[in-house]
Amino acid sequence: MTEPGNQPDDPGEQATVTSRNLFDKFEPLMQERNRLLDSGIRDPFAIVMDEVKSPTEAIIDGRNTILLGTYNYMGMTFDPDVIAAGKDALDRFGSGTTGSRVLNGTYCGHMEVEQALKEFYAMDHAMVFSTGYQANLGIISTLAGKGDYVILDADSHASIYDGCFLGNAETVRFRHNNVENLAKRLERLPREAGKLVVLEGVYSMLGDIAPLDEMIPLAKQHGAMVLVDEAHSMGFFGENGRGVAEAQGVIDQVDFIIGTFSKSVGTVGGFCVSNHAKTEFLRLVCRPYTFTASLPPSVVATAATSIRKLMHAGDKRAHLWENSKRLHKGLRDLGFRLATDEAESAILAVLLDDQEQAVRMWQALLEHGLYVNMARPPATPSGVYLLRCSLCAEHSSEQVDEILAMFEAAGRATGAIG
Ligand SMILES: Cc1ncc(COP(=O)(O)O)c(C=O)c1O
C-alpha cells in the first residue's frame, strides 16, 4: 500500500513516478512489534503515568506503582525548595523565553544556573543547553570538525554518536571500557591531528563505570582533549557529587564535562563545564546552542536550586548507595543474572534469556505494581535483553524489600528464576 504522504501532489504524475516508500525500511521492526503486541503484551514503550505522587510512586493503569525505572537518582523532583523556586520564577518571568540564548533568551535565571554549575564543579565556565542531548551534539560537533578525530567507546550514548555525525569528524570506536583497545586506536592516529576522546562516567544500559583513571591519562599522553559525559553520575559519585572523574581522582585532567538536568537534578536541560577560557566563544559557533529556544525561567530556577542542594547531599548519596547494594545482593540471592558483579552505580541491569522472557517478566512486574525499563538491542550492547532498574535516594529500605518480593513473584511466574 502506498502511504498518502509519499504520493505526488499532481495525480497526473502518478503513472511516471515510482518512488520507494520512505517507511519501508521500518517494516521488519514494525512487524516484530505487532507480533509482540498481538500476543497480548502491554506495549513497554507506551507507558503513561496518570499521576505521580512522589519520586518513587505513581499511578499506572489505575494501580499504585513503585517507580524503579526513572533517572530521578537523588529524588529532587518533589523537593519543596525546588518546587517553590520554579513557581516563583513562573510568576516573575512568565512561562517561557521564546528565544535563543544568543538573541533574546538569556534571563538572569540562566546566568544564575550557570553560576551554580561553576560552583558545583569548581570550574570557570558553564554553558547551559536545552537538553543533555543537545549539549553532546553541540559541543562534540563544534569542537571536532572535518579532519579531526573523535575517539569514543563503542557503547556511547546516541547523542555522542550524533555529535560526531553533525561535526563530520572521523569517528574511531574502541571496545567498551577496554583500555588496551583505546591505546591501540590512539597509537594509529596521525600525531598532528586534532583529537577528542569521549568517555562516559556511568554507562546507562548496564550500569557499569568507566576506568577513567586509566583512560584519561592515556588520552592526554596522546595529545587528545577529553570530554566526559557524567549524565548518570552527577550528584552521587565523588566527594562533591561531581561524577566518576572526581571519584577516581582525575577530574583535573578532564577538558569538558557534559551533564544533564534530566537525571539527578530532576528537571530538564543540559550543560557543559570547562576550565578552558575559549569555552565562552563556543556560544557563538555552536549550532545546537544558538539555533533553538532557551530553557523556560521556571526550569532554570528549579535546576539552580536543585544543584545548590546537591552540593550538600551527603546523606542522600549514602542512602542511594545502600539501596543499590541492597537490591543488587537481593536480586543475586534470588537467582537473577546481573550485568555487574557488584552494584557499581544506581543502575542495575537484570539480564534475561531473550525478548519473550524479558517482555513477559517486565509485564508481570508491572502487574505486581513495579515499573522498570525494558531494554533491547540496538539500545543494549551485545544483543542482550534486559530489565533496567534505577534506584532513587528516596526509595526506603522497605520499598527495596517490596521490590525484591515482586521480582521473586514475577520471576517464578515467568520461569526467569527456578
Ligand atoms: C549518557 C547520556 N548522555 C546524554 C543524555 C541526554 O540527556 P537529556 O535527557 O538531557 O537529553 C542521556 C540521556 O539519557 C544519557 O544517558
PDBQT file of the ligand as one rigid body, heavy atoms in Angstrom, charges set to zero:
ROOT
HETATM    1  C1  LIG A 501      24.878   9.254  28.749  1.00  0.00    +0.000 C 
HETATM    2  C2  LIG A 501      23.798  10.216  28.368  1.00  0.00    +0.000 A 
HETATM    3  N1  LIG A 501      24.141  11.406  27.842  1.00  0.00    +0.000 NA
HETATM    4  C3  LIG A 501      23.205  12.304  27.489  1.00  0.00    +0.000 A 
HETATM    5  C4  LIG A 501      21.858  12.041  27.659  1.00  0.00    +0.000 A 
HETATM    6  C5  LIG A 501      20.852  13.058  27.214  1.00  0.00    +0.000 C 
HETATM    7  O1  LIG A 501      20.254  13.699  28.304  1.00  0.00    +0.000 OA
HETATM    8  P1  LIG A 501      18.916  14.532  28.153  1.00  0.00    +0.000 P 
HETATM    9  O2  LIG A 501      17.808  13.668  28.652  1.00  0.00    +0.000 OA
HETATM   10  O3  LIG A 501      19.115  15.724  28.998  1.00  0.00    +0.000 OA
HETATM   11  O4  LIG A 501      18.750  14.883  26.718  1.00  0.00    +0.000 OA
HETATM   12  C6  LIG A 501      21.454  10.834  28.204  1.00  0.00    +0.000 A 
HETATM   13  C7  LIG A 501      20.031  10.550  28.378  1.00  0.00    +0.000 C 
HETATM   14  O5  LIG A 501      19.557   9.532  28.718  1.00  0.00    +0.000 OA
HETATM   15  C8  LIG A 501      22.456   9.879  28.561  1.00  0.00    +0.000 A 
HETATM   16  O6  LIG A 501      22.118   8.695  29.065  1.00  0.00    +0.000 OA
ENDROOT
TORSDOF 0
